Structure formats: structure tokens, C-alpha cells
Amino acid sequence: MSDALGIIWNRNGDNVTGTIVRPNVERGGLDTVGSVTYTLEQAAKVAGQLIDAIGGKQ
């Protein structure tokens, strides 16, 4: 099991779901760690916060 994490984003109408995944090197593929669903407005705000957190500029 790897410690690396990723986020898969999917849009469904006016909502966006981020699914946090981790590679499973033993069986090949991804394991779901958790997920969160936002409105489009909330997702835009969170994306800005993530960019700020990693040192980017909006």
C-alpha cells in the first residue's frame, strides 16, 4: 500500500465530487479513502484554498 494520495474530480450537474484515492500496488488499481461533494461555488472556493496552500497564486 502506498502513502501517495490523489483526488479524482467528477461533476454531476451543479455538484462536484472529489474522491480521495490511494494506489494499491499489491493488486494494481486504486483504493478509495473518502469523498466529499461540493456545489460549484463551494468547489471554486476550495480549489482556491488548495492552490494557496501549496504556494500558488490565484
C-alpha positions in Angstrom: 0.0 0.0 0.0 1.4 3.4 -1.0 1.2 6.6 1.1 0.6 8.7 -2.1 -2.8 10.2 -2.4 -4.7 11.7 -5.3 -8.1 13.3 -5.9 -10.4 12.4 -8.8 -12.9 15.2 -9.5 -16.3 14.5 -11.1 -19.0 16.9 -12.0 -22.6 15.9 -11.7 -24.9 18.8 -12.7 -24.4 21.6 -10.2 -22.3 19.5 -7.8 -18.6 18.4 -7.8 -17.4 15.3 -6.0 -13.8 14.8 -5.1 -12.8 11.2 -4.4 -9.6 10.8 -2.5 -7.7 7.7 -3.7 -4.5 5.8 -2.9 -2.8 3.4 -5.3 -2.9 -0.3 -4.2 0.4 -1.7 -5.5 -0.4 -5.2 -4.4 -3.5 -5.7 -6.6 -3.0 -2.8 -9.0 -5.7 -0.1 -9.1 -6.9 2.5 -6.6 -8.5 2.3 -3.2 -11.0 5.0 -2.2 -10.0 6.7 1.1 -13.0 9.1 1.2 -15.0 11.6 -0.8 -16.7 15.0 -0.5 -19.4 16.7 -2.6 -19.5 20.4 -3.1 -21.7 22.9 -5.0 -19.8 24.5 -7.9 -19.4 27.7 -5.9 -18.0 25.8 -2.9 -15.7 23.8 -5.2 -14.2 27.0 -6.7 -13.5 28.4 -3.2 -11.9 25.1 -2.0 -9.8 25.0 -5.2 -8.5 28.5 -4.4 -7.7 27.4 -0.9 -5.8 24.3 -2.2 -3.8 26.5 -4.6 -2.9 28.9 -1.8 -1.9 26.0 0.5 0.6 24.7 -2.0 2.1 28.2 -2.6 0.4 29.1 -5.8 -1.2 32.4 -6.8 -4.8 32.9 -7.9 
